[in-house]
Amino acid sequence: MADYEPGKMDIRAQEKTFAGFVKFVTYSVVAIILFLVFLALAGG
């Protein structure tokens, strides 16, 4: 097994992927809430 040193791994790609995932989830939740509000107003 290779010599592993904790804290030495380059995690920029993982951080960028996670930031994209958080942004996607945030926009999705906002879109779903707006859609549900629209349904409540249009159906009432």
PyMOL Python script that loads the backbone (N, CA, C, O; Angstrom):
from pymol import cmd

cmd.read_pdbstr("""\
ATOM      1  N   MET A   1       0.841  -1.171   0.000  1.00  0.00           N
ATOM      2  CA  MET A   1       0.000   0.000   0.000  1.00  0.00           C
ATOM      3  C   MET A   1       0.895   1.245   0.000  1.00  0.00           C
ATOM      4  O   MET A   1       1.958   1.249   0.621  1.00  0.00           O
ATOM      5  N   ALA A   2       0.468   2.280  -0.685  1.00  0.00           N
ATOM      6  CA  ALA A   2       1.268   3.502  -0.779  1.00  0.00           C
ATOM      7  C   ALA A   2       1.311   4.210   0.575  1.00  0.00           C
ATOM      8  O   ALA A   2       0.460   4.010   1.442  1.00  0.00           O
ATOM      9  N   ASP A   3       2.325   5.033   0.714  1.00  0.00           N
ATOM     10  CA  ASP A   3       2.430   5.821   1.951  1.00  0.00           C
ATOM     11  C   ASP A   3       1.320   6.860   1.970  1.00  0.00           C
ATOM     12  O   ASP A   3       1.242   7.704   1.077  1.00  0.00           O
ATOM     13  N   TYR A   4       0.480   6.805   2.961  1.00  0.00           N
ATOM     14  CA  TYR A   4      -0.654   7.727   3.079  1.00  0.00           C
ATOM     15  C   TYR A   4      -0.406   8.687   4.219  1.00  0.00           C
ATOM     16  O   TYR A   4      -0.081   8.272   5.332  1.00  0.00           O
ATOM     17  N   GLU A   5      -0.556   9.966   3.947  1.00  0.00           N
ATOM     18  CA  GLU A   5      -0.416  10.981   4.974  1.00  0.00           C
ATOM     19  C   GLU A   5      -1.740  11.735   5.087  1.00  0.00           C
ATOM     20  O   GLU A   5      -2.145  12.411   4.141  1.00  0.00           O
ATOM     21  N   PRO A   6      -2.417  11.628   6.229  1.00  0.00           N
ATOM     22  CA  PRO A   6      -3.687  12.328   6.396  1.00  0.00           C
ATOM     23  C   PRO A   6      -3.524  13.828   6.165  1.00  0.00           C
ATOM     24  O   PRO A   6      -2.568  14.446   6.635  1.00  0.00           O
ATOM     25  N   GLY A   7      -4.482  14.400   5.428  1.00  0.00           N
ATOM     26  CA  GLY A   7      -4.477  15.824   5.175  1.00  0.00           C
ATOM     27  C   GLY A   7      -3.658  16.252   3.974  1.00  0.00           C
ATOM     28  O   GLY A   7      -3.579  17.448   3.691  1.00  0.00           O
ATOM     29  N   LYS A   8      -3.048  15.326   3.260  1.00  0.00           N
ATOM     30  CA  LYS A   8      -2.197  15.671   2.125  1.00  0.00           C
ATOM     31  C   LYS A   8      -2.896  15.483   0.778  1.00  0.00           C
ATOM     32  O   LYS A   8      -2.330  15.842  -0.255  1.00  0.00           O
ATOM     33  N   MET A   9      -4.110  14.931   0.765  1.00  0.00           N
ATOM     34  CA  MET A   9      -4.795  14.662  -0.488  1.00  0.00           C
ATOM     35  C   MET A   9      -5.401  15.934  -1.073  1.00  0.00           C
ATOM     36  O   MET A   9      -5.930  16.770  -0.340  1.00  0.00           O
ATOM     37  N   ASP A  10      -5.322  16.075  -2.393  1.00  0.00           N
ATOM     38  CA  ASP A  10      -5.917  17.216  -3.083  1.00  0.00           C
ATOM     39  C   ASP A  10      -7.416  16.957  -3.235  1.00  0.00           C
ATOM     40  O   ASP A  10      -7.821  16.033  -3.941  1.00  0.00           O
ATOM     41  N   ILE A  11      -8.228  17.763  -2.580  1.00  0.00           N
ATOM     42  CA  ILE A  11      -9.674  17.525  -2.582  1.00  0.00           C
ATOM     43  C   ILE A  11     -10.436  18.627  -3.313  1.00  0.00           C
ATOM     44  O   ILE A  11     -11.639  18.783  -3.105  1.00  0.00           O
ATOM     45  N   ARG A  12      -9.760  19.389  -4.161  1.00  0.00           N
ATOM     46  CA  ARG A  12     -10.435  20.477  -4.880  1.00  0.00           C
ATOM     47  C   ARG A  12     -11.563  19.964  -5.762  1.00  0.00           C
ATOM     48  O   ARG A  12     -12.618  20.594  -5.843  1.00  0.00           O
ATOM     49  N   ALA A  13     -11.359  18.835  -6.422  1.00  0.00           N
ATOM     50  CA  ALA A  13     -12.402  18.281  -7.294  1.00  0.00           C
ATOM     51  C   ALA A  13     -13.626  17.872  -6.483  1.00  0.00           C
ATOM     52  O   ALA A  13     -14.760  18.118  -6.896  1.00  0.00           O
ATOM     53  N   GLN A  14     -13.398  17.250  -5.332  1.00  0.00           N
ATOM     54  CA  GLN A  14     -14.521  16.849  -4.484  1.00  0.00           C
ATOM     55  C   GLN A  14     -15.261  18.065  -3.948  1.00  0.00           C
ATOM     56  O   GLN A  14     -16.490  18.059  -3.878  1.00  0.00           O
ATOM     57  N   GLU A  15     -14.522  19.117  -3.566  1.00  0.00           N
ATOM     58  CA  GLU A  15     -15.161  20.326  -3.055  1.00  0.00           C
ATOM     59  C   GLU A  15     -16.005  20.998  -4.136  1.00  0.00           C
ATOM     60  O   GLU A  15     -17.102  21.483  -3.858  1.00  0.00           O
ATOM     61  N   LYS A  16     -15.494  21.027  -5.373  1.00  0.00           N
ATOM     62  CA  LYS A  16     -16.233  21.629  -6.476  1.00  0.00           C
ATOM     63  C   LYS A  16     -17.507  20.822  -6.771  1.00  0.00           C
ATOM     64  O   LYS A  16     -18.567  21.399  -7.013  1.00  0.00           O
ATOM     65  N   THR A  17     -17.399  19.499  -6.749  1.00  0.00           N
ATOM     66  CA  THR A  17     -18.552  18.647  -6.982  1.00  0.00           C
ATOM     67  C   THR A  17     -19.600  18.843  -5.888  1.00  0.00           C
ATOM     68  O   THR A  17     -20.792  18.933  -6.178  1.00  0.00           O
ATOM     69  N   PHE A  18     -19.159  18.910  -4.642  1.00  0.00           N
ATOM     70  CA  PHE A  18     -20.092  19.090  -3.533  1.00  0.00           C
ATOM     71  C   PHE A  18     -20.770  20.449  -3.610  1.00  0.00           C
ATOM     72  O   PHE A  18     -21.969  20.555  -3.349  1.00  0.00           O
ATOM     73  N   ALA A  19     -20.021  21.492  -3.966  1.00  0.00           N
ATOM     74  CA  ALA A  19     -20.617  22.828  -4.103  1.00  0.00           C
ATOM     75  C   ALA A  19     -21.669  22.827  -5.206  1.00  0.00           C
ATOM     76  O   ALA A  19     -22.718  23.451  -5.050  1.00  0.00           O
ATOM     77  N   GLY A  20     -21.413  22.150  -6.302  1.00  0.00           N
ATOM     78  CA  GLY A  20     -22.393  22.024  -7.379  1.00  0.00           C
ATOM     79  C   GLY A  20     -23.628  21.275  -6.936  1.00  0.00           C
ATOM     80  O   GLY A  20     -24.748  21.639  -7.294  1.00  0.00           O
ATOM     81  N   PHE A  21     -23.424  20.224  -6.154  1.00  0.00           N
ATOM     82  CA  PHE A  21     -24.549  19.442  -5.642  1.00  0.00           C
ATOM     83  C   PHE A  21     -25.416  20.284  -4.708  1.00  0.00           C
ATOM     84  O   PHE A  21     -26.644  20.236  -4.793  1.00  0.00           O
ATOM     85  N   VAL A  22     -24.790  21.050  -3.823  1.00  0.00           N
ATOM     86  CA  VAL A  22     -25.540  21.898  -2.898  1.00  0.00           C
ATOM     87  C   VAL A  22     -26.323  22.952  -3.670  1.00  0.00           C
ATOM     88  O   VAL A  22     -27.478  23.225  -3.341  1.00  0.00           O
ATOM     89  N   LYS A  23     -25.715  23.544  -4.687  1.00  0.00           N
ATOM     90  CA  LYS A  23     -26.404  24.546  -5.506  1.00  0.00           C
ATOM     91  C   LYS A  23     -27.600  23.918  -6.223  1.00  0.00           C
ATOM     92  O   LYS A  23     -28.679  24.509  -6.266  1.00  0.00           O
ATOM     93  N   PHE A  24     -27.409  22.722  -6.785  1.00  0.00           N
ATOM     94  CA  PHE A  24     -28.486  22.029  -7.479  1.00  0.00           C
ATOM     95  C   PHE A  24     -29.647  21.729  -6.530  1.00  0.00           C
ATOM     96  O   PHE A  24     -30.807  21.948  -6.880  1.00  0.00           O
ATOM     97  N   VAL A  25     -29.341  21.229  -5.334  1.00  0.00           N
ATOM     98  CA  VAL A  25     -30.385  20.901  -4.368  1.00  0.00           C
ATOM     99  C   VAL A  25     -31.113  22.169  -3.927  1.00  0.00           C
ATOM    100  O   VAL A  25     -32.335  22.152  -3.779  1.00  0.00           O
ATOM    101  N   THR A  26     -30.389  23.264  -3.715  1.00  0.00           N
ATOM    102  CA  THR A  26     -31.001  24.516  -3.303  1.00  0.00           C
ATOM    103  C   THR A  26     -31.977  25.007  -4.369  1.00  0.00           C
ATOM    104  O   THR A  26     -33.119  25.343  -4.056  1.00  0.00           O
ATOM    105  N   TYR A  27     -31.536  25.050  -5.622  1.00  0.00           N
ATOM    106  CA  TYR A  27     -32.419  25.496  -6.701  1.00  0.00           C
ATOM    107  C   TYR A  27     -33.609  24.561  -6.867  1.00  0.00           C
ATOM    108  O   TYR A  27     -34.721  25.017  -7.133  1.00  0.00           O
ATOM    109  N   SER A  28     -33.389  23.270  -6.715  1.00  0.00           N
ATOM    110  CA  SER A  28     -34.485  22.310  -6.843  1.00  0.00           C
ATOM    111  C   SER A  28     -35.532  22.514  -5.766  1.00  0.00           C
ATOM    112  O   SER A  28     -36.728  22.483  -6.054  1.00  0.00           O
ATOM    113  N   VAL A  29     -35.103  22.722  -4.532  1.00  0.00           N
ATOM    114  CA  VAL A  29     -36.038  22.920  -3.426  1.00  0.00           C
ATOM    115  C   VAL A  29     -36.839  24.205  -3.639  1.00  0.00           C
ATOM    116  O   VAL A  29     -38.047  24.223  -3.406  1.00  0.00           O
ATOM    117  N   VAL A  30     -36.184  25.270  -4.077  1.00  0.00           N
ATOM    118  CA  VAL A  30     -36.886  26.528  -4.346  1.00  0.00           C
ATOM    119  C   VAL A  30     -37.907  26.326  -5.461  1.00  0.00           C
ATOM    120  O   VAL A  30     -39.037  26.802  -5.352  1.00  0.00           O
ATOM    121  N   ALA A  31     -37.532  25.633  -6.522  1.00  0.00           N
ATOM    122  CA  ALA A  31     -38.449  25.384  -7.635  1.00  0.00           C
ATOM    123  C   ALA A  31     -39.645  24.547  -7.178  1.00  0.00           C
ATOM    124  O   ALA A  31     -40.775  24.822  -7.582  1.00  0.00           O
ATOM    125  N   ILE A  32     -39.419  23.548  -6.359  1.00  0.00           N
ATOM    126  CA  ILE A  32     -40.512  22.703  -5.869  1.00  0.00           C
ATOM    127  C   ILE A  32     -41.453  23.510  -4.995  1.00  0.00           C
ATOM    128  O   ILE A  32     -42.671  23.370  -5.111  1.00  0.00           O
ATOM    129  N   ILE A  33     -40.913  24.355  -4.118  1.00  0.00           N
ATOM    130  CA  ILE A  33     -41.755  25.178  -3.248  1.00  0.00           C
ATOM    131  C   ILE A  33     -42.589  26.138  -4.090  1.00  0.00           C
ATOM    132  O   ILE A  33     -43.784  26.296  -3.841  1.00  0.00           O
ATOM    133  N   LEU A  34     -41.975  26.780  -5.080  1.00  0.00           N
ATOM    134  CA  LEU A  34     -42.728  27.691  -5.949  1.00  0.00           C
ATOM    135  C   LEU A  34     -43.819  26.944  -6.709  1.00  0.00           C
ATOM    136  O   LEU A  34     -44.926  27.458  -6.874  1.00  0.00           O
ATOM    137  N   PHE A  35     -43.515  25.754  -7.164  1.00  0.00           N
ATOM    138  CA  PHE A  35     -44.511  24.953  -7.871  1.00  0.00           C
ATOM    139  C   PHE A  35     -45.667  24.585  -6.951  1.00  0.00           C
ATOM    140  O   PHE A  35     -46.825  24.641  -7.366  1.00  0.00           O
ATOM    141  N   LEU A  36     -45.375  24.213  -5.719  1.00  0.00           N
ATOM    142  CA  LEU A  36     -46.438  23.869  -4.775  1.00  0.00           C
ATOM    143  C   LEU A  36     -47.289  25.088  -4.430  1.00  0.00           C
ATOM    144  O   LEU A  36     -48.506  24.970  -4.286  1.00  0.00           O
ATOM    145  N   VAL A  37     -46.661  26.259  -4.298  1.00  0.00           N
ATOM    146  CA  VAL A  37     -47.429  27.486  -4.051  1.00  0.00           C
ATOM    147  C   VAL A  37     -48.337  27.770  -5.246  1.00  0.00           C
ATOM    148  O   VAL A  37     -49.502  28.127  -5.070  1.00  0.00           O
ATOM    149  N   PHE A  38     -47.808  27.613  -6.459  1.00  0.00           N
ATOM    150  CA  PHE A  38     -48.612  27.810  -7.649  1.00  0.00           C
ATOM    151  C   PHE A  38     -49.806  26.865  -7.671  1.00  0.00           C
ATOM    152  O   PHE A  38     -50.923  27.283  -7.977  1.00  0.00           O
ATOM    153  N   LEU A  39     -49.582  25.607  -7.351  1.00  0.00           N
ATOM    154  CA  LEU A  39     -50.685  24.636  -7.324  1.00  0.00           C
ATOM    155  C   LEU A  39     -51.723  25.007  -6.279  1.00  0.00           C
ATOM    156  O   LEU A  39     -52.924  24.864  -6.513  1.00  0.00           O
ATOM    157  N   ALA A  40     -51.266  25.481  -5.132  1.00  0.00           N
ATOM    158  CA  ALA A  40     -52.212  25.860  -4.068  1.00  0.00           C
ATOM    159  C   ALA A  40     -53.055  27.061  -4.512  1.00  0.00           C
ATOM    160  O   ALA A  40     -54.258  27.106  -4.252  1.00  0.00           O
ATOM    161  N   LEU A  41     -52.433  28.018  -5.171  1.00  0.00           N
ATOM    162  CA  LEU A  41     -53.167  29.205  -5.604  1.00  0.00           C
ATOM    163  C   LEU A  41     -54.078  28.910  -6.802  1.00  0.00           C
ATOM    164  O   LEU A  41     -55.190  29.433  -6.865  1.00  0.00           O
ATOM    165  N   ALA A  42     -53.639  28.103  -7.728  1.00  0.00           N
ATOM    166  CA  ALA A  42     -54.417  27.790  -8.929  1.00  0.00           C
ATOM    167  C   ALA A  42     -55.551  26.821  -8.612  1.00  0.00           C
ATOM    168  O   ALA A  42     -56.591  26.854  -9.269  1.00  0.00           O
ATOM    169  N   GLY A  43     -55.367  25.974  -7.631  1.00  0.00           N
ATOM    170  CA  GLY A  43     -56.375  24.981  -7.313  1.00  0.00           C
ATOM    171  C   GLY A  43     -57.456  25.504  -6.367  1.00  0.00           C
ATOM    172  O   GLY A  43     -58.500  24.874  -6.203  1.00  0.00           O
ATOM    173  N   GLY A  44     -57.207  26.639  -5.758  1.00  0.00           N
ATOM    174  CA  GLY A  44     -58.126  27.129  -4.754  1.00  0.00           C
ATOM    175  C   GLY A  44     -59.103  28.079  -5.311  1.00  0.00           C
ATOM    176  O   GLY A  44     -59.955  28.587  -4.583  1.00  0.00           O
TER     177      GLY A  44
END
""", "prot")
cmd.dss("prot")
cmd.show_as("cartoon", "prot")
cmd.util.cbc("prot")
cmd.orient("prot")
